[in-house]
Amino acid sequence: MKIIQTFWTAGQDPLKHGFGWTHPEYNLMSWALSCLSLREHYDEVELYTDSAGDPEHYRS
């Protein structure tokens, strides 16, 4: 079974926008916890996002 986790930023910077969380850091930590939790049950988890959610987007 293919497990896919998605994150759509709507053009917002995930390092500055909390997406409903009080701080952006909490949003990113929830993502990490969610992915790690899925990995406890499934061998492969694919992460899909738009360009603003891609860490490569922020490298200089």
Backbone torsions as a table, in degrees:
resi	resn	phi	psi	omega
1	MET	NA	136.1	177.7
2	LYS	-90.9	123.0	177.8
3	ILE	-103.9	125.4	-178.5
4	ILE	-122.9	128.4	174.0
5	GLN	-111.2	133.2	-175.8
6	THR	-119.9	154.7	176.9
7	PHE	-147.4	115.1	178.7
8	TRP	-109.2	121.4	-175.3
9	THR	-89.0	-15.6	-175.1
10	ALA	55.6	31.4	178.4
11	GLY	82.8	1.2	179.2
12	GLN	-83.4	150.5	178.0
13	ASP	-82.2	114.9	-178.2
14	PRO	-67.1	-12.5	176.0
15	LEU	-86.1	-10.2	-179.0
16	LYS	-121.7	-21.1	-175.4
17	HIS	-110.0	131.9	-177.2
18	GLY	-84.7	-11.6	179.6
19	PHE	50.8	47.5	179.2
20	GLY	98.9	-19.9	176.2
21	TRP	-86.0	156.8	-178.0
22	THR	-69.5	-24.6	178.9
23	HIS	-139.8	144.8	178.5
24	PRO	-56.5	-34.1	-179.8
25	GLU	-59.9	-37.4	179.9
26	TYR	-65.7	-38.7	177.4
27	ASN	-61.9	-46.7	-178.8
28	LEU	-66.2	-37.8	177.5
29	MET	-66.2	-37.0	179.0
30	SER	-66.2	-35.0	176.2
31	TRP	-62.8	-46.6	-179.4
32	ALA	-62.6	-45.3	180.0
33	LEU	-62.9	-42.2	179.2
34	SER	-60.7	-46.3	-179.7
35	CYS	-64.6	-43.9	179.1
36	LEU	-63.8	-36.8	177.8
37	SER	-65.7	-41.8	177.2
38	LEU	-63.6	-37.4	-179.9
39	ARG	-66.6	-20.8	175.7
40	GLU	-66.6	-24.8	-175.0
41	HIS	-111.8	-20.6	-176.2
42	TYR	-132.6	144.2	-178.6
43	ASP	-71.1	-34.8	-176.1
44	GLU	-129.0	131.8	175.0
45	VAL	-127.7	124.7	177.8
46	GLU	-101.0	136.6	179.6
47	LEU	-107.5	123.8	179.0
48	TYR	-116.6	137.2	177.5
49	THR	-151.8	171.7	173.1
50	ASP	-87.7	-179.7	-174.1
51	SER	-62.2	-33.8	-179.7
52	ALA	-69.8	-21.2	178.1
53	GLY	-91.0	-4.1	-179.4
54	ASP	-84.7	122.5	-179.8
55	PRO	-57.1	-29.3	178.6
56	GLU	-63.6	-24.1	179.8
57	HIS	-62.6	-24.6	-174.5
58	TYR	-104.3	-0.8	177.3
59	ARG	-77.2	142.7	179.7
60	SER	-95.8	NA	NA
